[in-house]
Amino acid sequence: MFIRFLVVFWVFFTFSAAQAQKTVTVSTTQIYDITRNIAGDDVRVLCILAPGQDPHTYTPVPADMDRVRKSDLLIENGFHLEGKNWMRSLAVDSKKPLITATDGIKPLILETGGEKINDPHSWFTPANAAVYVNNITRGLIGIAPEHKDNFIMRAKLYLSELRALDSWIRREVAAIPPQKRILVTNHDAFGYFAKEYGFVNTAPVGWSTGGEVGGGVTPQRREAAVSSIRQHNVKTIFVESTINPKLIREIARDAGVTVGGTLYSDSMGDAGTAGETYIGMMRENVIRIVRGLR
């Protein structure tokens, strides 16, 4: 009888604990990985986008709304990365609290189509990723304060890993002569990285890959990219993981240069790849950039 009571109690306790676990749904794969590192097993973390999907062009589906309704907190990138603010719209429609991971980051300003736009690709420096960590940690503490100490401990470890990543990037990039630090990619995703580590960044497509302000290639931008490649004697340019490589390959042909590989941009890699984590995608990008440009 006593053993039966213990079994029933254990089942009830396990079920209650599972029921009490909070759920967070995030927009992008980068935010998912950072959040997961802080949440551990204390909070369930879900992601709207799958690896390889483009946040600029994504349109939510009914399953996304179902996932959001079951969540206690939503997290977006912000700076209009989520095209037409689809994550914010999901939060408003579901009446769920929303954390913006970029809060507190000083944005780079892009001028396009006569408008000034905040560059949304701010995760491309470890220093900015640290701001994501702090915002996400505060959000997790808000919905699960009983795990506050755990969140803070994990965040401290992850912040130390980001500092180590930054130091490593600086050492590796030093192998590229300053005059060769010309980074040509599909769209304006690498502005923060370029500014932080001394690159000139140029792209034939604006900050967004969608049909919004700043989205899409124009003949002028394409010609400017080709001219920049020739002017700076660039030997290698790069495609991005979330964008059809056809355009950049055509530009490489027109400019007489090679394509140096694929960089992770608006999404991390598939599970099991070297770029399946934020730190992994940054590491692999730097390796490919250094190999292609030095």
Buried (B, 14 or more C-beta within 10 A) or exposed (E): EEEEEEEEEEEEEEEEEEEEEBBBBBBBBBBBBBBBBBBBEBBBBBBBBEBBBBBBBBEBEEEBEEBBEEBBBBBBBBBBBBBBBBBBEBBEEBEBBBBBBBEEBEBBEBEBEEEEBBBBBBBBBBEBBBBBBBBBBEBBBBBBEEBBEBBBEBBEEBBEBBEEBBEBBEEBBEEBEEEBBBBBBBBBBBBBBBBBBEBBBBBBBBBBBBEBBBBBBEEEBBEBBBEBBEEBEBBBBBBBBBBEBEBBEEBBEBBEBEBBBBBBBBBBBEEEBEBBBBBBBBBBBBEBBBBBBB
